[in-house]
């Protein structure tokens, strides 16, 4: 990819990471709230609408609508009867936050683009070719490379 194509791809990756971070942090909050409710050891019939909503969301039921207490209680009862486990919570760790910030802050290096990769590949091929040359041909080749590099730098 060229740099112009790498910029939107990086922005998309940043947006994906931000979304994942938001979802994970919300899940940690739900788990904490659900644990608080579990620790109260209330019967299903004595749970409030808000508590039932919290428990159901923690178990992955995002779209609950405006269900009343009996409906939510029934859903929660079914979950408990089936013994359905809540989705696992993966915390957003410091390393992930550092990589996200690094991705946002670092400029796009030429090596990260297709052109940069091609240039690196060309240089590697040139080095391998230089190493297999007989010793008597290396010196003139090396001098020619130096002259070309000197001219390139002088043009700047």
N, C-alpha and C positions, 0 to 999 in steps of 0.2 A: 504494500500500500504506500501511496505517496503521503506526504505530510498532510495535505488537504483532506485526504480520506481518513487519516489516522485520528484527526481531531474529533470528528463526530463519533467514531468508534470509542474513543476514550471517554467522551461525555456520556455515551450510552452505558459504558461499564461503570462509571461513577454513579449514574442514576440507579443502576441495578444494585450496586453495593449500598447506597443510601436507603433504598427500599427494603433490602434485606435487613439492614441494621434496624430500621424502624419496626419491622415485623418481629424481629427477635427481641428487641427491648419491650415491645408490647406484650409478647408472650411471657417474658420474665415477670412483668407486672401482673399479668393474669394469674400466673402460677402463685405469686406471693399472696394475691387476694384470695385465691381458691384455698390455699393452705390455711389462711386465717379463718375462713369459713369452716373448713374441715376440723380445725382445732376446737371449734365451739361445740362439736358433737350434737348438732341439732337434728331433730327428726326431719324427714323430707317435707312433711306437712307444715312444719313451723318455719320453713325458710321463706324469706321475703322475695318479692319479684326481682329485686336488684341482686340478691344473693344467688338466686337461681340463674339469672342472666349471666352473672360472673362465672358460675360453675359450668354452664353450657358453653360459653365462649371459650373457656379453658379447655374444654373437650373438643373444640374445633367446630362448633355450630355457630358460625358467624352471623348468618341471616336468620334472626329469630322473630323479627317483626314485632308487633305489639301484642304478643301472646299474653294471656292472663296467667295468674298463678297456677290454676289447675292444669293448664296445658303444659306449662314449663315444668311443673312437678312431675307430670306423667313422662315427659321426655327424660327428665333426670332419673326417674325411677327405672326406666328402660335401660338407660346407660349403666346404672348400678347393678341391675339384674344380670345384664350380659357380662358384667365385669370388664367392660371396655376401658382400656388404659388411656390416659390422656397422652396427647402427642409429646414426644420428648422435646425438652427445651435446650437449645444450644445457645449459650450465652455469647454475647458480642464481646470478644476479648480485646485486650490492648493491642496485640499484634495486628489484628484486623483493622482497628482504628488507625494505627500507624500506616498501614499499607494504603488505606483509603485517603488519608491526608497526603501521603507521598504521591499518590496518583493524581490528586488535585493540584499539588504544588509543582511537581517536576515538569520541566519543559519536555516536549517530544524530541528525543534524540534521533539523529539521522539513522542510526543503526537500527532503530525500531521500525523503520519504513522499508519497503521493498527495495527502494534504490540503495539504501544503506546496506541491506543484506547482500545485494548483488555486488556492491563495492567490496564488502568484506570477503565475499566468495572469490572475487577476482584477485584480490590481494593474496589470499591463501593459495590460489592456483599459481600465481606468480612466484611466491616463495618456494613452493614445491618444485616448480620448474627450475628455479635458480639453484636449488640444492642438488638436483640431478645433473646439472651441467658439469662437464669436465672442468677441472681447475683452471686450465689455460683459457677457457671461454668465460669464466666467471668475472674476471677483472674487467674486460671490455663491456660486458653486460652491466655490471655494477656502475661503471663510469657513465654509461648511457642513461641509466636510471637517475643518477645524480644530476646530470645535465637537464633531463626532462623535469625533474622536481624543482630545480633551480629556476628554470624558465616559467614553470607554473606559478611559483611563489612571486616571481618578479612581475607577472601580469596583474597581480592583485593590487 
